[in-house]
Every structure is written in C-alpha cells, then in structure tokens.
Amino acid sequence: MLNVLLVESNINNTLLENALKNDGFDILKTQYSPLFVTLAKESRPDVVIFNLETPSEKLISDLHTLNLKLPLPVIMFASDCSSETINKVIKAEVSAFIVDELPCQRLNSIIQVAMARFKHSQALKEALEEARTQLEDRKQIDRAKAILIKTQNFSEDEAYHRLRKLAMDRNITLGEMSRNVIAMAELLK
C-alpha cells in the first residue's frame, strides 16, 4: 500500500481523498502551509499529490527544496494552465501536472505513471552525476600522471601503472590516489 501526502487548497473537499481511499492508498491529508517540507520529511510519503487552483511561488520554492532534500514523485492537479505556471512546475520537477480535471477513475494509473517517470528521472540524474565524477577523476588522473612524469621521469604508461598500484595497495580509487598525489605535489612546492 502506497502512502500519499495529499495537499489540498480546500481541506473540506473529499472527492480526491475518497478516490484515493477507494484505490487502497494510505492518505495523510493537509492544506499547504510553510511547514510543508517538514511534514513531507517527517511523514515520508511514497508520493505527494497537490490539488489546488494555482501553485504559489512559495510552493514552487518548497518543491525545489523538497527535491534537493527528499526527492519524491509529485503529482499536481491545478486549474492554472498558463505557460508560465507549466514552466515553473516542470522546473520544480513535478512528475505529473494535470490541468482542469480530476480524473478519479484514472487516478491509480496517473500515480503509477508519475512514479515511473520519477524513477526514470532519478536514474538519469544518478547516471549524470556518475559521468561527472568519472570525468573529474579522469582529469585528476591525467594531472597526477603529469606530476609523476615530471618529478620521477616516468613514461606515461609507467606513471599510470604506479598510480594504479598505489591505489590498489591503499584500497582506494584511482581518482582518490590521484588527488593525493596532486595534494602532495602542492605541499612540496
């Protein structure tokens, strides 16, 4: 059973709440407040659903904060379909944005698609971060090799193999060993 944090502009509106309960979701319902990010962190929902007229600037800011601290799939039902609002919502990484309709009969599939989109987006972010780390490591390895070539008169191949052996002997990555060599060279200048 998925836990849903339901944030509605009208706390007395039960249409969406009832539809979620009928689909078997566990719901924590609230109105949007400045404590939203704290509530989300404490309640640890599987998905956050908003049902409002238009997202405020504060809400958009809170979504950015939430995405940095506790990335979650976010679904937003709203009446505002202006391109400015859509762009802000997309930049806030909302997984699904539905305008002018509360399709209770399709709610479960909307949630499943939003969660799948969120997982895909998270996987892409992780892959991008890994690629950045590998690129940075490659730069550090090249710098460290250059230091060894200059100071120890190694060939490029010898410098690489020495770095690799040092890293293996110390049970650290080649990138970490390269940063250590660079730091030591800076210290000895």
Summary of the structure (lengths in Angstrom):
residues: 189
radius of gyration: 24.8
end to end distance: 60.9
largest distance: 76.9
contacts: 546
relative contact order: 0.09
helix: 61%
strand: 14%
